Every structure is written in C-alpha cells, then in structure tokens.
Amino acid sequence: ALATLKHMNVEYQRLELKNDIQSKVQMDMSQQQREYFLHQQIKTIQEELGGVSHDEEIEEMKAKAQEKHWDEKVAKHFEKEIAKLQRMNPQVAEYSIQRNYLELFLDLPWNEFSKDKFDLKRAKKILDRDHYGLDDVKKRIIEYLAVLKLRNDMKSPILCLYGPPGVGKTSLGKSIAEALGREYVRISLGGLRDEAEIRGHRKTYIGAMPGRIIQSLKKAGTSNPVFVLDEID
C-alpha cells in the first residue's frame, strides 16, 4: 500500500507539473493573440483616420529602394535592416530609430553625381564677376582646376583658404561650385564641442541623429558637392 501511495504521489506531481506548464503556455499564447489583435485594431484605426499603416510605410520604403542606384553590398545591407524593422514591435522606441535610419538611408544620393564642367574661361569669368582683386587666389584656383582637368581622377581635392574675416573665403567656395557646375554645401565648425554633431550618433541610442556631414549630403542631393568646412580654426 505504501509503494502504491508513493507511486500515485509521483504521478500526481507529474500531472500537476504538466498542468502548470500547459497553463503557462496557454497564457503566453493568449498574450500573443491579445497583442496581435490590438496591433490589427491600431492598424485599422490609422487607416480609417487617413494615416499610413506601418506595413504600408515599409512597402513604400521597398518601392523607393528599387529606384536607387546602389551596389549589391548596399542593397543587401538595406534588405537586412528593413527585415529587422519588420520584425520589430512598432510600439517600442527602437522602431522609430530604425525607421529614421532607413528613411535617411533612402534620402542619401547613392551614386548620384553631377557632371563637371572644366571650362577654365567660364570659371575665370565667374571668379572675376564674384570677386574683385584677389588675383593670386583666383590664379591658384584656375591652376588647380586645370590640373584636375588634365588628371581627370579627382584625387587630393582639398583646397585650404585662410585669411582674416570678410575677405571672401566662403564665397570663393560658392564661386568654385558654380564654375564646376556642382552643388554647394557649407557647414560651420565654429563653436562645435561634440564630434558626434559632425559624424553623427550611433543608432543604438534613443534620439540618435545623423551628423552634419551626412545631413549636408542629403541636402545637396549629389555625392560630389563642393563642400566647405568653414571656421575650422
């Protein structure tokens, strides 16, 4: 009788454990179903109010990606990141960071270049029109453009302009851009204390922002603008 009681006790404990596991699984399942049901309701309400649902947003991003002139490596990275977005719960804070990252990714001018105009006479006319005097500086810029035209490889494309305030350093950059037929971008580095403002924050942080250089490239709309880093002192 004791052995039977012991055996029944073990069976009872097994049954109790089995029921406990089943009820936990049932609870998890119903929680998942509850969340899914609520998400479907949110989606329907957004569509009724004229907003765009998250699924539509992702489809729009994918359609936009089809028009981009990027290489296979970048395309693979985009697919990986958008798959990550699809798996995320839209209610969590990381969702908006990931979405902002992908939106910026799509706004950047991938392999979009403006065609250079190496007409030195036209460049001289533009420089003379915009700047009185500064003959040595203008001569140096024309020489520089002439070398670029001959080499045709755009290596070492940095010019350093220095001098007191108000002599025309910044506006010379604008004239060079017009002479070359390129977009013009200027960012002022005066008073910057945080390098994250220039290069951007890591996208793992809440409120992560792209850097000033990336934002300026997005604004320019081409990958080869004349980029002025102003007040670098």
Accessible surface in RSA format (square Angstrom, percent):
REM  Atomic radii and reference values for relative SASA: ProtOr
REM  Chains: A
REM  Algorithm: Lee & Richards
REM  Probe-radius: 1.40
REM  Slices: 20
REM RES _ NUM      All-atoms   Total-Side   Main-Chain    Non-polar    All polar
REM                ABS   REL    ABS   REL    ABS   REL    ABS   REL    ABS   REL
RES ALA A   1   121.56 111.8  69.65 107.5  51.91 118.1  77.53 109.2  44.03 116.6
RES LEU A   2   148.15  82.5 141.80 101.4   6.36  16.0 143.98 101.1   4.17  11.2
RES ALA A   3    77.72  71.5  65.14 100.5  12.57  28.6  70.76  99.7   6.95  18.4
RES THR A   4    83.80  59.6  78.43  79.5   5.36  12.8  56.38  75.7  27.42  41.4
RES LEU A   5   117.84  65.6 116.27  83.2   1.57   3.9 117.22  82.3   0.62   1.7
RES LYS A   6   150.81  73.6 144.50  88.7   6.31  15.0  92.57  83.3  58.23  62.0
RES HIS A   7   117.03  64.0 112.20  78.0   4.84  12.4  74.10  76.4  42.94  50.0
RES MET A   8   119.83  62.1 115.24  76.3   4.60  10.9  96.48  82.0  23.35  30.9
RES ASN A   9    83.50  57.6  78.71  76.1   4.78  11.5  12.65  30.5  70.84  68.5
RES VAL A  10    63.66  41.9  63.43  57.4   0.23   0.6  63.43  55.1   0.23   0.6
RES GLU A  11    74.66  42.9  71.74  54.3   2.92   7.0  31.44  60.8  43.22  35.3
RES TYR A  12   133.82  62.5 129.51  73.7   4.30  11.2  95.41  71.7  38.41  47.3
RES GLN A  13   107.18  59.9 102.41  74.8   4.77  11.3  27.77  59.1  79.41  60.2
RES ARG A  14   151.70  63.7 145.07  74.0   6.63  15.8  53.09  72.6  98.61  59.8
RES LEU A  15   102.24  56.9 100.34  71.8   1.90   4.8 102.02  71.6   0.23   0.6
RES GLU A  16    95.96  55.1  91.00  68.8   4.97  11.8  37.62  72.8  58.34  47.6
RES LEU A  17   112.09  62.4 108.20  77.4   3.90   9.8 111.45  78.3   0.64   1.7
RES LYS A  18   122.27  59.7 118.23  72.5   4.04   9.6  66.89  60.2  55.39  59.0
RES ASN A  19    82.27  56.7  77.42  74.8   4.85  11.7  24.97  60.1  57.29  55.4
RES ASP A  20    68.88  48.3  63.96  63.7   4.92  11.6  16.35  38.5  52.53  52.4
RES ILE A  21    96.40  54.9  95.84  71.4   0.56   1.4  96.36  69.4   0.04   0.1
RES GLN A  22   107.50  60.1 101.83  74.4   5.67  13.5  35.59  75.8  71.91  54.5
RES SER A  23    58.32  49.3  51.13  68.2   7.19  16.6  45.92  97.8  12.40  17.4
RES LYS A  24   128.42  62.7 127.18  78.0   1.24   2.9  78.10  70.3  50.33  53.6
RES VAL A  25    82.83  54.5  82.25  74.5   0.58   1.4  82.83  72.0   0.00   0.0
RES GLN A  26   117.01  65.4 116.29  85.0   0.72   1.7  42.48  90.4  74.53  56.5
RES MET A  27   136.18  70.5 131.62  87.1   4.55  10.8 104.55  88.9  31.63  41.9
RES ASP A  28    93.87  65.8  91.60  91.2   2.27   5.4  25.36  59.7  68.51  68.3
RES MET A  29    92.74  48.0  92.17  61.0   0.56   1.3  68.73  58.4  24.01  31.8
RES SER A  30    52.85  44.7  48.88  65.2   3.97   9.1  35.79  76.2  17.06  23.9
RES GLN A  31    85.91  48.0  83.67  61.2   2.24   5.3  38.22  81.4  47.69  36.2
RES GLN A  32   121.88  68.2 116.62  85.2   5.26  12.5  38.08  81.1  83.80  63.6
RES GLN A  33   109.98  61.5 104.94  76.7   5.04  12.0  42.80  91.1  67.18  50.9
RES ARG A  34   141.47  59.4 134.80  68.7   6.67  15.9  49.96  68.3  91.51  55.5
RES GLU A  35    75.93  43.6  74.98  56.7   0.95   2.3  20.43  39.5  55.49  45.3
RES TYR A  36   144.47  67.4 141.46  80.5   3.01   7.8 107.88  81.1  36.59  45.1
RES PHE A  37   122.37  61.2 121.57  75.3   0.80   2.1 122.37  74.2   0.00   0.0
RES LEU A  38    77.44  43.1  77.24  55.3   0.20   0.5  77.24  54.2   0.20   0.5
RES HIS A  39    52.34  28.6  48.29  33.6   4.04  10.3  43.35  44.7   8.98  10.5
RES GLN A  40    70.22  39.3  69.73  51.0   0.49   1.2  19.21  40.9  51.01  38.7
RES GLN A  41    80.62  45.1  77.32  56.5   3.29   7.8  23.85  50.8  56.76  43.1
RES ILE A  42    64.04  36.4  63.10  47.0   0.95   2.3  63.93  46.0   0.11   0.3
RES LYS A  43    63.29  30.9  62.22  38.2   1.07   2.5  31.10  28.0  32.19  34.3
RES THR A  44    74.40  52.9  73.95  75.0   0.45   1.1  52.67  70.7  21.74  32.9
RES ILE A  45   101.50  57.8 100.72  75.0   0.79   1.9 101.50  73.1   0.00   0.0
RES GLN A  46    52.40  29.3  51.07  37.3   1.33   3.2  20.89  44.5  31.51  23.9
RES GLU A  47    76.20  43.8  57.57  43.6  18.64  44.4  21.98  42.5  54.22  44.3
RES GLU A  48   146.10  83.9 113.71  86.0  32.39  77.1  38.05  73.6 108.05  88.2
RES LEU A  49   148.19  82.5 114.19  81.7  34.00  85.5 119.08  83.6  29.10  78.3
RES GLY A  50    65.64  80.9   0.00   N/A  65.64  80.9  34.80  95.5  30.84  69.1
RES GLY A  51    38.63  47.6   0.00   N/A  38.63  47.6  29.86  81.9   8.77  19.6
RES VAL A  52    69.92  46.0  53.73  48.6  16.19  39.0  53.82  46.8  16.09  43.6
RES SER A  53     0.57   0.5   0.57   0.8   0.00   0.0   0.08   0.2   0.49   0.7
RES HIS A  54    43.72  23.9  42.58  29.6   1.13   2.9  36.93  38.1   6.79   7.9
RES ASP A  55    77.31  54.2  74.68  74.3   2.63   6.2  26.69  62.8  50.62  50.5
RES GLU A  56    81.72  46.9  79.99  60.5   1.73   4.1  35.23  68.1  46.49  38.0
RES GLU A  57    41.65  23.9  40.72  30.8   0.94   2.2  13.97  27.0  27.68  22.6
RES ILE A  58     7.68   4.4   7.68   5.7   0.00   0.0   7.68   5.5   0.00   0.0
RES GLU A  59    99.41  57.1  95.51  72.3   3.89   9.3  45.03  87.1  54.38  44.4
RES GLU A  60   104.22  59.8  96.59  73.1   7.63  18.2  45.46  87.9  58.76  48.0
RES MET A  61    11.03   5.7   9.90   6.6   1.13   2.7  10.93   9.3   0.10   0.1
RES LYS A  62    69.93  34.1  68.85  42.2   1.08   2.6  42.56  38.3  27.37  29.2
RES ALA A  63    57.91  53.2  48.73  75.2   9.19  20.9  54.72  77.1   3.19   8.4
RES LYS A  64    91.86  44.8  88.66  54.4   3.20   7.6  60.13  54.1  31.73  33.8
RES ALA A  65    10.93  10.1   6.67  10.3   4.27   9.7   6.85   9.6   4.08  10.8
RES GLN A  66   151.94  85.0 120.29  87.9  31.65  75.4  42.26  90.0 109.67  83.2
RES GLU A  67   133.12  76.4 111.49  84.4  21.63  51.5  50.66  98.0  82.46  67.3
RES LYS A  68    40.18  19.6  24.57  15.1  15.61  37.2  10.69   9.6  29.49  31.4
RES HIS A  69   117.09  64.0 105.27  73.2  11.82  30.2  68.37  70.5  48.72  56.7
RES TRP A  70    35.02  14.1  12.60   6.1  22.42  52.6   6.22   3.3  28.80  46.7
RES ASP A  71    81.69  57.2  71.68  71.3  10.01  23.7  42.41  99.8  39.28  39.2
RES GLU A  72   126.00  72.3 115.60  87.5  10.39  24.7  52.57 101.7  73.43  60.0
RES LYS A  73   174.28  85.0 164.86 101.2   9.42  22.4 112.74 101.5  61.54  65.6
RES VAL A  74    25.27  16.6  22.90  20.7   2.38   5.7  25.27  22.0   0.00   0.0
RES ALA A  75    26.62  24.5  25.58  39.5   1.03   2.4  26.28  37.0   0.33   0.9
RES LYS A  76   131.22  64.0 125.89  77.2   5.33  12.7  78.00  70.2  53.22  56.7
RES HIS A  77    66.10  36.1  61.55  42.8   4.55  11.6  47.92  49.4  18.18  21.2
RES PHE A  78     6.78   3.4   6.64   4.1   0.15   0.4   6.78   4.1   0.00   0.0
RES GLU A  79   108.29  62.2 104.81  79.3   3.47   8.3  40.96  79.2  67.33  55.0
RES LYS A  80   134.69  65.7 125.37  76.9   9.32  22.2  81.27  73.2  53.42  56.9
RES GLU A  81     7.75   4.5   7.75   5.9   0.00   0.0   0.28   0.5   7.48   6.1
RES ILE A  82     5.02   2.9   5.02   3.7   0.00   0.0   5.02   3.6   0.00   0.0
RES ALA A  83    36.01  33.1  34.55  53.3   1.46   3.3  35.47  50.0   0.54   1.4
RES LYS A  84    68.32  33.3  67.77  41.6   0.54   1.3  37.65  33.9  30.67  32.7
RES LEU A  85     1.29   0.7   0.83   0.6   0.46   1.1   0.83   0.6   0.46   1.2
RES GLN A  86    90.39  50.5  62.02  45.3  28.37  67.5  19.01  40.5  71.38  54.1
RES ARG A  87   177.96  74.7 141.05  71.9  36.90  87.9  77.19 105.5 100.77  61.1
RES MET A  88    50.11  26.0  36.83  24.4  13.28  31.6  42.76  36.4   7.35   9.7
RES ASN A  89    57.41  39.6  46.95  45.4  10.46  25.2  24.77  59.6  32.64  31.5
RES PRO A  90    39.43  28.7  23.51  21.4  15.92  57.9  23.51  19.4  15.92  98.9
RES GLN A  91   105.33  58.9  72.80  53.2  32.53  77.4  37.60  80.0  67.73  51.4
RES VAL A  92    64.07  42.2  55.19  50.0   8.88  21.4  60.31  52.4   3.76  10.2
RES ALA A  93    53.25  49.0  36.75  56.7  16.50  37.5  46.52  65.5   6.73  17.8
RES GLU A  94    89.36  51.3  88.40  66.9   0.97   2.3  37.56  72.6  51.81  42.3
RES TYR A  95     6.37   3.0   6.37   3.6   0.00   0.0   5.90   4.4   0.47   0.6
RES SER A  96    48.56  41.0  48.30  64.5   0.26   0.6  30.09  64.1  18.47  25.9
RES ILE A  97    18.38  10.5  15.31  11.4   3.07   7.4  17.21  12.4   1.17   3.2
RES GLN A  98     5.22   2.9   5.01   3.7   0.21   0.5   0.82   1.7   4.40   3.3
RES ARG A  99    61.17  25.7  61.17  31.2   0.00   0.0   1.14   1.6  60.03  36.4
RES ASN A 100    79.49  54.8  73.81  71.3   5.68  13.7  22.97  55.3  56.52  54.6
RES TYR A 101    55.06  25.7  48.50  27.6   6.56  17.1  39.50  29.7  15.56  19.2
RES LEU A 102     0.20   0.1   0.20   0.1   0.00   0.0   0.20   0.1   0.00   0.0
RES GLU A 103    71.02  40.8  69.11  52.3   1.92   4.6  26.18  50.6  44.84  36.6
RES LEU A 104    29.61  16.5  27.67  19.8   1.94   4.9  28.89  20.3   0.72   1.9
RES PHE A 105    17.41   8.7  15.99   9.9   1.41   3.7  17.29  10.5   0.12   0.3
RES LEU A 106     2.93   1.6   2.51   1.8   0.42   1.1   2.51   1.8   0.42   1.1
RES ASP A 107    52.49  36.8  35.19  35.0  17.30  40.9   9.99  23.5  42.50  42.4
RES LEU A 108    24.09  13.4  24.09  17.2   0.00   0.0  24.09  16.9   0.00   0.0
RES PRO A 109    10.42   7.6   5.62   5.1   4.80  17.5   8.62   7.1   1.80  11.2
RES TRP A 110    62.46  25.1  59.12  28.6   3.34   7.8  62.44  33.3   0.02   0.0
RES ASN A 111    81.60  56.3  62.06  60.0  19.54  47.0  13.25  31.9  68.35  66.1
RES GLU A 112    62.90  36.1  58.92  44.6   3.98   9.5  20.78  40.2  42.12  34.4
RES PHE A 113   131.53  65.8  98.70  61.1  32.83  85.4  98.82  59.9  32.71  93.6
RES SER A 114    28.44  24.0  16.37  21.8  12.07  27.8  24.21  51.6   4.22   5.9
RES LYS A 115   182.72  89.1 165.03 101.3  17.69  42.1 123.98 111.6  58.74  62.6
RES ASP A 116    41.87  29.3  21.66  21.6  20.21  47.8   7.09  16.7  34.78  34.7
RES LYS A 117   104.36  50.9  96.80  59.4   7.56  18.0  64.26  57.8  40.10  42.7
RES PHE A 118    39.27  19.6  26.67  16.5  12.60  32.8  29.83  18.1   9.44  27.0
RES ASP A 119    72.15  50.5  64.73  64.4   7.42  17.5  23.91  56.3  48.24  48.1
RES LEU A 120    48.83  27.2  44.29  31.7   4.54  11.4  44.58  31.3   4.25  11.4
RES LYS A 121   171.84  83.8 166.32 102.1   5.52  13.1 112.28 101.1  59.57  63.5
RES ARG A 122    77.68  32.6  74.12  37.8   3.56   8.5  40.52  55.4  37.15  22.5
RES ALA A 123     2.31   2.1   2.31   3.6   0.00   0.0   2.31   3.3   0.00   0.0
RES LYS A 124   113.79  55.5 113.79  69.8   0.00   0.0  79.04  71.1  34.75  37.0
RES LYS A 125   156.41  76.3 149.35  91.6   7.06  16.8  95.66  86.1  60.75  64.7
RES ILE A 126    11.67   6.6  11.03   8.2   0.64   1.5  11.67   8.4   0.00   0.0
RES LEU A 127     1.23   0.7   1.23   0.9   0.00   0.0   1.23   0.9   0.00   0.0
RES ASP A 128    66.79  46.8  49.98  49.7  16.81  39.8  26.96  63.4  39.83  39.7
RES ARG A 129   151.59  63.6 112.90  57.6  38.69  92.1  77.31 105.7  74.28  45.0
RES ASP A 130    61.87  43.3  30.24  30.1  31.63  74.8  17.03  40.1  44.84  44.7
RES HIS A 131    13.57   7.4   8.55   5.9   5.01  12.8   5.72   5.9   7.85   9.1
RES TYR A 132   218.73 102.1 193.47 110.1  25.26  65.7 148.51 111.6  70.22  86.6
RES GLY A 133    29.02  35.8   0.00   N/A  29.02  35.8  23.64  64.9   5.38  12.1
RES LEU A 134    61.82  34.4  43.14  30.9  18.68  47.0  51.48  36.2  10.34  27.8
RES ASP A 135   105.58  74.0  95.51  95.1  10.07  23.8  34.96  82.3  70.63  70.4
RES ASP A 136   121.35  85.0 112.78 112.3   8.57  20.3  37.21  87.6  84.14  83.9
RES VAL A 137    48.02  31.6  44.31  40.1   3.70   8.9  48.02  41.7   0.00   0.0
RES LYS A 138    17.15   8.4  17.15  10.5   0.00   0.0  11.08  10.0   6.06   6.5
RES LYS A 139   136.39  66.5 130.31  80.0   6.08  14.5  78.53  70.7  57.86  61.6
RES ARG A 140   119.28  50.1 117.78  60.0   1.50   3.6  52.31  71.5  66.97  40.6
RES ILE A 141     1.46   0.8   1.46   1.1   0.00   0.0   1.46   1.1   0.00   0.0
RES ILE A 142    33.04  18.8  33.04  24.6   0.00   0.0  33.04  23.8   0.00   0.0
RES GLU A 143    85.60  49.1  81.14  61.4   4.46  10.6  39.22  75.9  46.38  37.9
RES TYR A 144    28.27  13.2  26.78  15.2   1.49   3.9  26.06  19.6   2.21   2.7
RES LEU A 145     3.30   1.8   3.30   2.4   0.00   0.0   3.30   2.3   0.00   0.0
RES ALA A 146    28.11  25.8  26.67  41.2   1.44   3.3  27.59  38.9   0.52   1.4
RES VAL A 147    76.09  50.1  76.06  68.9   0.03   0.1  76.09  66.1   0.00   0.0
RES LEU A 148     7.60   4.2   6.58   4.7   1.02   2.6   6.58   4.6   1.02   2.7
RES LYS A 149   103.43  50.5  90.56  55.6  12.88  30.7  50.94  45.8  52.50  55.9
RES LEU A 150   154.83  86.2 124.84  89.3  29.98  75.4 128.18  90.0  26.64  71.7
RES ARG A 151   122.47  51.4  96.85  49.4  25.62  61.0  43.14  59.0  79.33  48.1
RES ASN A 152   122.16  84.2  97.54  94.3  24.62  59.3  19.35  46.6 102.81  99.4
RES ASP A 153    66.73  46.7  40.32  40.1  26.41  62.5  33.59  79.1  33.14  33.0
RES MET A 154    62.17  32.2  50.83  33.6  11.33  27.0  49.37  42.0  12.79  17.0
RES LYS A 155   134.72  65.7 129.12  79.2   5.60  13.3  76.71  69.0  58.01  61.8
RES SER A 156    84.83  71.7  61.09  81.5  23.74  54.7  55.83 118.9  29.00  40.6
RES PRO A 157    73.20  53.3  52.54  47.9  20.66  75.1  52.54  43.4  20.66 128.4
RES ILE A 158   151.50  86.2 127.72  95.2  23.78  57.3 130.17  93.7  21.32  57.9
RES LEU A 159    51.63  28.8  26.20  18.7  25.44  63.9  27.21  19.1  24.42  65.7
RES CYS A 160   108.31  81.9  79.11  88.2  29.20  68.6  37.90  96.0  70.41  75.9
RES LEU A 161    60.26  33.6  35.98  25.7  24.29  61.1  38.27  26.9  21.99  59.2
RES TYR A 162   198.11  92.5 172.87  98.4  25.23  65.7 127.00  95.4  71.11  87.7
RES GLY A 163    32.90  40.6   0.00   N/A  32.90  40.6  14.89  40.9  18.01  40.3
RES PRO A 164    90.18  65.7  81.07  73.9   9.11  33.1  89.30  73.7   0.88   5.5
RES PRO A 165   129.74  94.6 106.30  96.9  23.44  85.2 111.26  91.9  18.47 114.8
RES GLY A 166    84.36 104.0   0.00   N/A  84.36 104.0  41.16 113.0  43.20  96.8
RES VAL A 167    66.00  43.4  49.34  44.7  16.66  40.1  57.20  49.7   8.79  23.8
RES GLY A 168    19.17  23.6   0.00   N/A  19.17  23.6  16.62  45.6   2.55   5.7
RES LYS A 169    50.79  24.8  46.28  28.4   4.51  10.7  38.17  34.4  12.61  13.4
RES THR A 170    45.02  32.0  42.50  43.1   2.51   6.0  30.93  41.5  14.09  21.3
RES SER A 171    51.43  43.5  47.12  62.9   4.31   9.9  42.13  89.7   9.30  13.0
RES LEU A 172     6.15   3.4   6.15   4.4   0.00   0.0   6.15   4.3   0.00   0.0
RES GLY A 173     3.60   4.4   0.00   N/A   3.60   4.4   3.60   9.9   0.00   0.0
RES LYS A 174   123.63  60.3 121.72  74.7   1.92   4.6  65.47  58.9  58.17  62.0
RES SER A 175     2.23   1.9   1.36   1.8   0.86   2.0   0.75   1.6   1.48   2.1
RES ILE A 176    13.66   7.8  13.21   9.8   0.44   1.1  13.66   9.8   0.00   0.0
RES ALA A 177     1.89   1.7   1.89   2.9   0.00   0.0   1.89   2.7   0.00   0.0
RES GLU A 178    75.93  43.6  67.58  51.1   8.36  19.9  37.09  71.7  38.84  31.7
RES ALA A 179     1.19   1.1   0.46   0.7   0.73   1.7   0.67   0.9   0.53   1.4
RES LEU A 180     6.62   3.7   6.62   4.7   0.00   0.0   6.62   4.6   0.00   0.0
RES GLY A 181    24.99  30.8   0.00   N/A  24.99  30.8  11.18  30.7  13.81  30.9
RES ARG A 182    32.95  13.8  18.81   9.6  14.15  33.7   1.59   2.2  31.37  19.0
RES GLU A 183    82.28  47.2  79.31  60.0   2.97   7.1   5.16  10.0  77.12  63.0
RES TYR A 184    60.84  28.4  36.08  20.5  24.76  64.4  34.17  25.7  26.68  32.9
RES VAL A 185    12.02   7.9   8.31   7.5   3.71   8.9  12.02  10.4   0.00   0.0
RES ARG A 186   102.26  42.9  77.12  39.3  25.14  59.9  19.26  26.3  83.00  50.3
RES ILE A 187     9.18   5.2   6.77   5.0   2.41   5.8   9.18   6.6   0.00   0.0
RES SER A 188    27.27  23.0  23.51  31.4   3.76   8.7  18.35  39.1   8.92  12.5
RES LEU A 189    33.31  18.5  22.78  16.3  10.53  26.5  22.78  16.0  10.53  28.3
RES GLY A 190    39.29  48.5   0.00   N/A  39.29  48.5  17.19  47.2  22.10  49.5
RES GLY A 191    76.19  94.0   0.00   N/A  76.19  94.0  43.37 119.0  32.82  73.5
RES LEU A 192    44.97  25.0  16.99  12.2  27.98  70.3  17.74  12.5  27.23  73.3
RES ARG A 193   231.71  97.3 189.54  96.6  42.17 100.4  75.67 103.4 156.04  94.6
RES ASP A 194    68.71  48.1  64.99  64.7   3.72   8.8  27.86  65.6  40.85  40.7
RES GLU A 195   101.36  58.2  96.35  72.9   5.01  11.9  43.67  84.5  57.69  47.1
RES ALA A 196    16.26  15.0  15.76  24.3   0.50   1.1  15.76  22.2   0.50   1.3
RES GLU A 197    75.71  43.5  69.84  52.8   5.86  14.0  29.40  56.9  46.31  37.8
RES ILE A 198    47.98  27.3  47.65  35.5   0.34   0.8  47.65  34.3   0.34   0.9
RES ARG A 199   176.09  73.9 147.26  75.1  28.83  68.6  59.28  81.0 116.82  70.8
RES GLY A 200    11.25  13.9   0.00   N/A  11.25  13.9   3.40   9.3   7.85  17.6
RES HIS A 201    82.36  45.0  61.32  42.6  21.05  53.8  48.22  49.7  34.14  39.7
RES ARG A 202   159.67  67.0 150.25  76.6   9.41  22.4  67.82  92.7  91.84  55.7
RES LYS A 203    65.42  31.9  55.50  34.1   9.92  23.6  42.13  37.9  23.29  24.8
RES THR A 204    95.59  68.0  67.89  68.8  27.70  66.0  73.08  98.2  22.52  34.0
RES TYR A 205   121.74  56.8 119.84  68.2   1.90   5.0  89.05  66.9  32.69  40.3
RES ILE A 206   121.44  69.1  96.70  72.0  24.75  59.6  96.70  69.6  24.75  67.2
RES GLY A 207    57.56  71.0   0.00   N/A  57.56  71.0  40.74 111.8  16.82  37.7
RES ALA A 208    21.42  19.7   3.20   4.9  18.22  41.5   4.53   6.4  16.89  44.7
RES MET A 209   105.51  54.6 103.00  68.2   2.51   6.0  77.63  66.0  27.88  36.9
RES PRO A 210    45.50  33.2  27.70  25.3  17.79  64.7  37.74  31.2   7.76  48.2
RES GLY A 211     0.78   1.0   0.00   N/A   0.78   1.0   0.11   0.3   0.67   1.5
RES ARG A 212    64.64  27.1  63.35  32.3   1.28   3.1  24.08  32.9  40.56  24.6
RES ILE A 213    64.39  36.6  64.39  48.0   0.00   0.0  64.39  46.4   0.00   0.0
RES ILE A 214    59.04  33.6  59.00  44.0   0.04   0.1  59.00  42.5   0.04   0.1
RES GLN A 215    67.10  37.5  62.56  45.7   4.54  10.8  23.37  49.7  43.74  33.2
RES SER A 216    10.84   9.2   9.43  12.6   1.42   3.3   1.99   4.2   8.85  12.4
RES LEU A 217    43.02  24.0  43.02  30.8   0.00   0.0  43.02  30.2   0.00   0.0
RES LYS A 218    91.94  44.9  80.28  49.3  11.66  27.8  34.41  31.0  57.53  61.3
RES LYS A 219   184.69  90.1 150.69  92.5  34.00  81.0 102.72  92.5  81.98  87.3
RES ALA A 220    15.14  13.9   0.00   0.0  15.14  34.4   5.76   8.1   9.38  24.9
RES GLY A 221    32.78  40.4   0.00   N/A  32.78  40.4  24.77  68.0   8.02  18.0
RES THR A 222    21.10  15.0  21.10  21.4   0.00   0.0  21.10  28.3   0.00   0.0
RES SER A 223    41.91  35.4  19.89  26.5  22.02  50.7  14.05  29.9  27.85  39.0
RES ASN A 224    23.28  16.1  18.06  17.4   5.22  12.6  16.83  40.5   6.45   6.2
RES PRO A 225    15.33  11.2   4.09   3.7  11.24  40.9   4.09   3.4  11.24  69.9
RES VAL A 226    24.90  16.4  21.05  19.1   3.85   9.3  24.90  21.6   0.00   0.0
RES PHE A 227    61.08  30.6  34.64  21.5  26.45  68.8  34.64  21.0  26.45  75.7
RES VAL A 228    25.01  16.5  22.11  20.0   2.90   7.0  25.01  21.7   0.00   0.0
RES LEU A 229    81.43  45.3  61.75  44.2  19.68  49.5  61.75  43.4  19.68  53.0
RES ASP A 230    17.34  12.1  15.93  15.9   1.41   3.3   1.41   3.3  15.93  15.9
RES GLU A 231    89.89  51.6  76.73  58.0  13.16  31.3  35.12  67.9  54.77  44.7
RES ILE A 232   128.17  72.9 101.51  75.6  26.66  64.3 101.54  73.1  26.63  72.3
RES ASP A 233   169.41 118.7  99.56  99.1  69.86 165.2  67.14 158.0 102.27 102.0
END  Absolute sums over single chains surface
CHAIN  1 A    17057.0      14507.8       2549.1       9914.7       7142.3
END  Absolute sums over all chains
TOTAL         17057.0      14507.8       2549.1       9914.7       7142.3
